[in-house]
């Protein structure tokens, strides 16, 4: 992996990342945090099928990121896990202690 991507992987051993074996993690991280250069690298490095797998199934992508890639690939909102409502119940009020 090119050295200019190291800044996006501050929390892992960058030298140990394998662009093929760790594709899901790498795509997920760079789609969420990458700059223009990193996104261009992702689009050149990975197939649409690999990108769509991550875009559709990742719970870690933000709504903003998911919405962008939904438009880019002309997907339906319910196809992206990150755009679906949470499966757990969210109470709007605070507990009374």
Sine and cosine of phi, psi and omega as CSV:
sin_phi,cos_phi,sin_psi,cos_psi,sin_omega,cos_omega
0.00,0.00,0.62,-0.79,-0.03,-1.00
-0.92,0.39,0.55,-0.83,-0.06,-1.00
-0.88,0.47,-0.46,0.89,-0.02,-1.00
-0.91,0.41,-0.23,0.97,0.03,-1.00
-1.00,0.05,-0.19,0.98,-0.08,-1.00
-0.83,0.56,-0.57,0.82,-0.03,-1.00
-0.87,0.48,-0.38,0.92,-0.02,-1.00
-1.00,0.01,-0.10,0.99,-0.05,-1.00
-0.81,-0.58,0.75,0.66,-0.03,-1.00
-0.91,0.41,-0.37,0.93,-0.13,-0.99
-0.99,-0.17,0.05,1.00,0.01,-1.00
-0.74,-0.67,0.24,-0.97,0.05,-1.00
-0.97,0.24,0.98,-0.18,-0.09,-1.00
-0.84,0.55,-0.66,0.76,-0.03,-1.00
-0.89,0.46,-0.41,0.91,-0.01,-1.00
-1.00,0.05,-0.15,0.99,0.00,-1.00
-0.95,0.32,0.68,-0.73,0.04,-1.00
-0.90,-0.43,0.86,-0.51,-0.08,-1.00
-0.84,0.54,-0.50,0.86,0.01,-1.00
-1.00,0.05,-0.81,0.59,-0.09,-1.00
-0.92,0.39,-0.55,0.84,-0.06,-1.00
-0.96,-0.28,0.47,0.88,-0.12,-0.99
-0.84,0.54,-0.65,0.76,-0.07,-1.00
-0.89,0.45,-0.76,0.64,0.00,-1.00
-0.88,0.48,-0.69,0.72,-0.04,-1.00
-0.91,0.41,-0.74,0.67,0.02,-1.00
-0.87,0.49,-0.74,0.68,-0.01,-1.00
-0.84,0.54,-0.75,0.66,-0.04,-1.00
-0.90,0.43,-0.70,0.71,-0.07,-1.00
-0.96,0.27,-0.55,0.83,0.09,-1.00
-0.90,0.43,-0.58,0.81,-0.04,-1.00
-0.99,0.16,-0.67,0.75,-0.16,-0.99
-0.90,-0.44,-0.18,0.98,-0.13,-0.99
-0.94,0.34,0.40,-0.91,0.10,-1.00
-1.00,-0.06,-0.10,-0.99,-0.04,-1.00
-0.83,0.55,-0.69,0.72,-0.03,-1.00
-0.90,0.43,-0.67,0.74,0.00,-1.00
-0.91,0.41,-0.65,0.76,0.01,-1.00
-0.92,0.39,-0.65,0.76,0.06,-1.00
-0.87,0.50,-0.65,0.76,0.02,-1.00
-0.89,0.45,-0.70,0.72,0.02,-1.00
-0.86,0.51,-0.72,0.70,-0.03,-1.00
-0.91,0.41,-0.50,0.87,0.04,-1.00
-0.99,0.15,-0.54,0.84,-0.13,-0.99
-0.99,0.12,-0.58,0.81,-0.16,-0.99
-0.90,-0.44,0.46,-0.89,0.01,-1.00
-0.98,0.20,0.30,-0.95,0.08,-1.00
-0.87,0.49,-0.59,0.81,0.01,-1.00
-0.89,0.46,-0.67,0.75,0.03,-1.00
-0.92,0.39,-0.69,0.73,0.02,-1.00
-0.89,0.46,-0.71,0.71,-0.01,-1.00
-0.91,0.41,-0.57,0.82,0.06,-1.00
-0.85,0.53,-0.73,0.68,-0.01,-1.00
-0.93,0.36,-0.73,0.68,-0.04,-1.00
-0.86,0.51,-0.64,0.77,-0.05,-1.00
-0.98,0.19,-0.50,0.87,-0.16,-0.99
-0.94,-0.33,-0.24,0.97,-0.09,-1.00
-0.95,0.30,0.80,-0.60,0.11,-0.99
-1.00,0.08,-0.13,0.99,-0.09,-1.00
-1.00,-0.05,-0.21,0.98,0.03,-1.00
-0.95,0.30,0.62,-0.78,0.02,-1.00
-0.96,0.27,0.25,-0.97,0.05,-1.00
-0.88,0.48,-0.64,0.77,0.01,-1.00
-0.88,0.48,-0.74,0.67,0.01,-1.00
-0.91,0.41,-0.72,0.69,0.02,-1.00
-0.86,0.50,-0.66,0.75,0.00,-1.00
-0.90,0.43,-0.64,0.77,0.04,-1.00
-0.88,0.48,-0.77,0.64,-0.06,-1.00
-0.95,0.32,-0.45,0.90,0.11,-0.99
-0.88,0.47,-0.71,0.70,0.03,-1.00
-0.92,0.38,-0.67,0.74,-0.02,-1.00
-0.85,0.52,-0.69,0.72,-0.04,-1.00
-0.99,-0.16,0.11,0.99,0.02,-1.00
0.82,0.58,0.79,0.61,-0.01,-1.00
-0.99,-0.16,0.31,-0.95,0.12,-0.99
-1.00,0.08,0.53,-0.85,-0.04,-1.00
-0.83,0.55,-0.65,0.76,-0.06,-1.00
-0.96,0.27,-0.07,1.00,0.06,-1.00
-0.99,0.17,-0.30,0.95,-0.06,-1.00
-0.97,-0.25,0.84,-0.55,-0.01,-1.00
-0.87,0.50,-0.62,0.78,-0.06,-1.00
-0.94,0.35,-0.25,0.97,0.00,-1.00
-0.98,-0.21,-0.07,1.00,0.03,-1.00
-0.99,0.15,0.47,-0.88,0.07,-1.00
-0.90,0.43,0.49,-0.87,0.00,-1.00
-0.88,0.47,0.52,-0.85,-0.03,-1.00
-0.99,0.16,-0.29,0.96,0.03,-1.00
-1.00,-0.04,0.41,-0.91,-0.02,-1.00
-0.97,0.25,0.74,-0.67,0.03,-1.00
-0.91,-0.41,0.91,-0.41,0.05,-1.00
-0.99,0.16,0.62,-0.78,-0.02,-1.00
-1.00,0.08,-0.36,0.93,-0.02,-1.00
-0.98,-0.19,0.12,-0.99,0.05,-1.00
-1.00,-0.09,0.42,-0.91,0.07,-1.00
-0.93,0.36,0.59,-0.81,0.10,-0.99
-1.00,-0.02,0.88,-0.47,0.01,-1.00
-0.97,-0.26,0.00,0.00,0.00,0.00
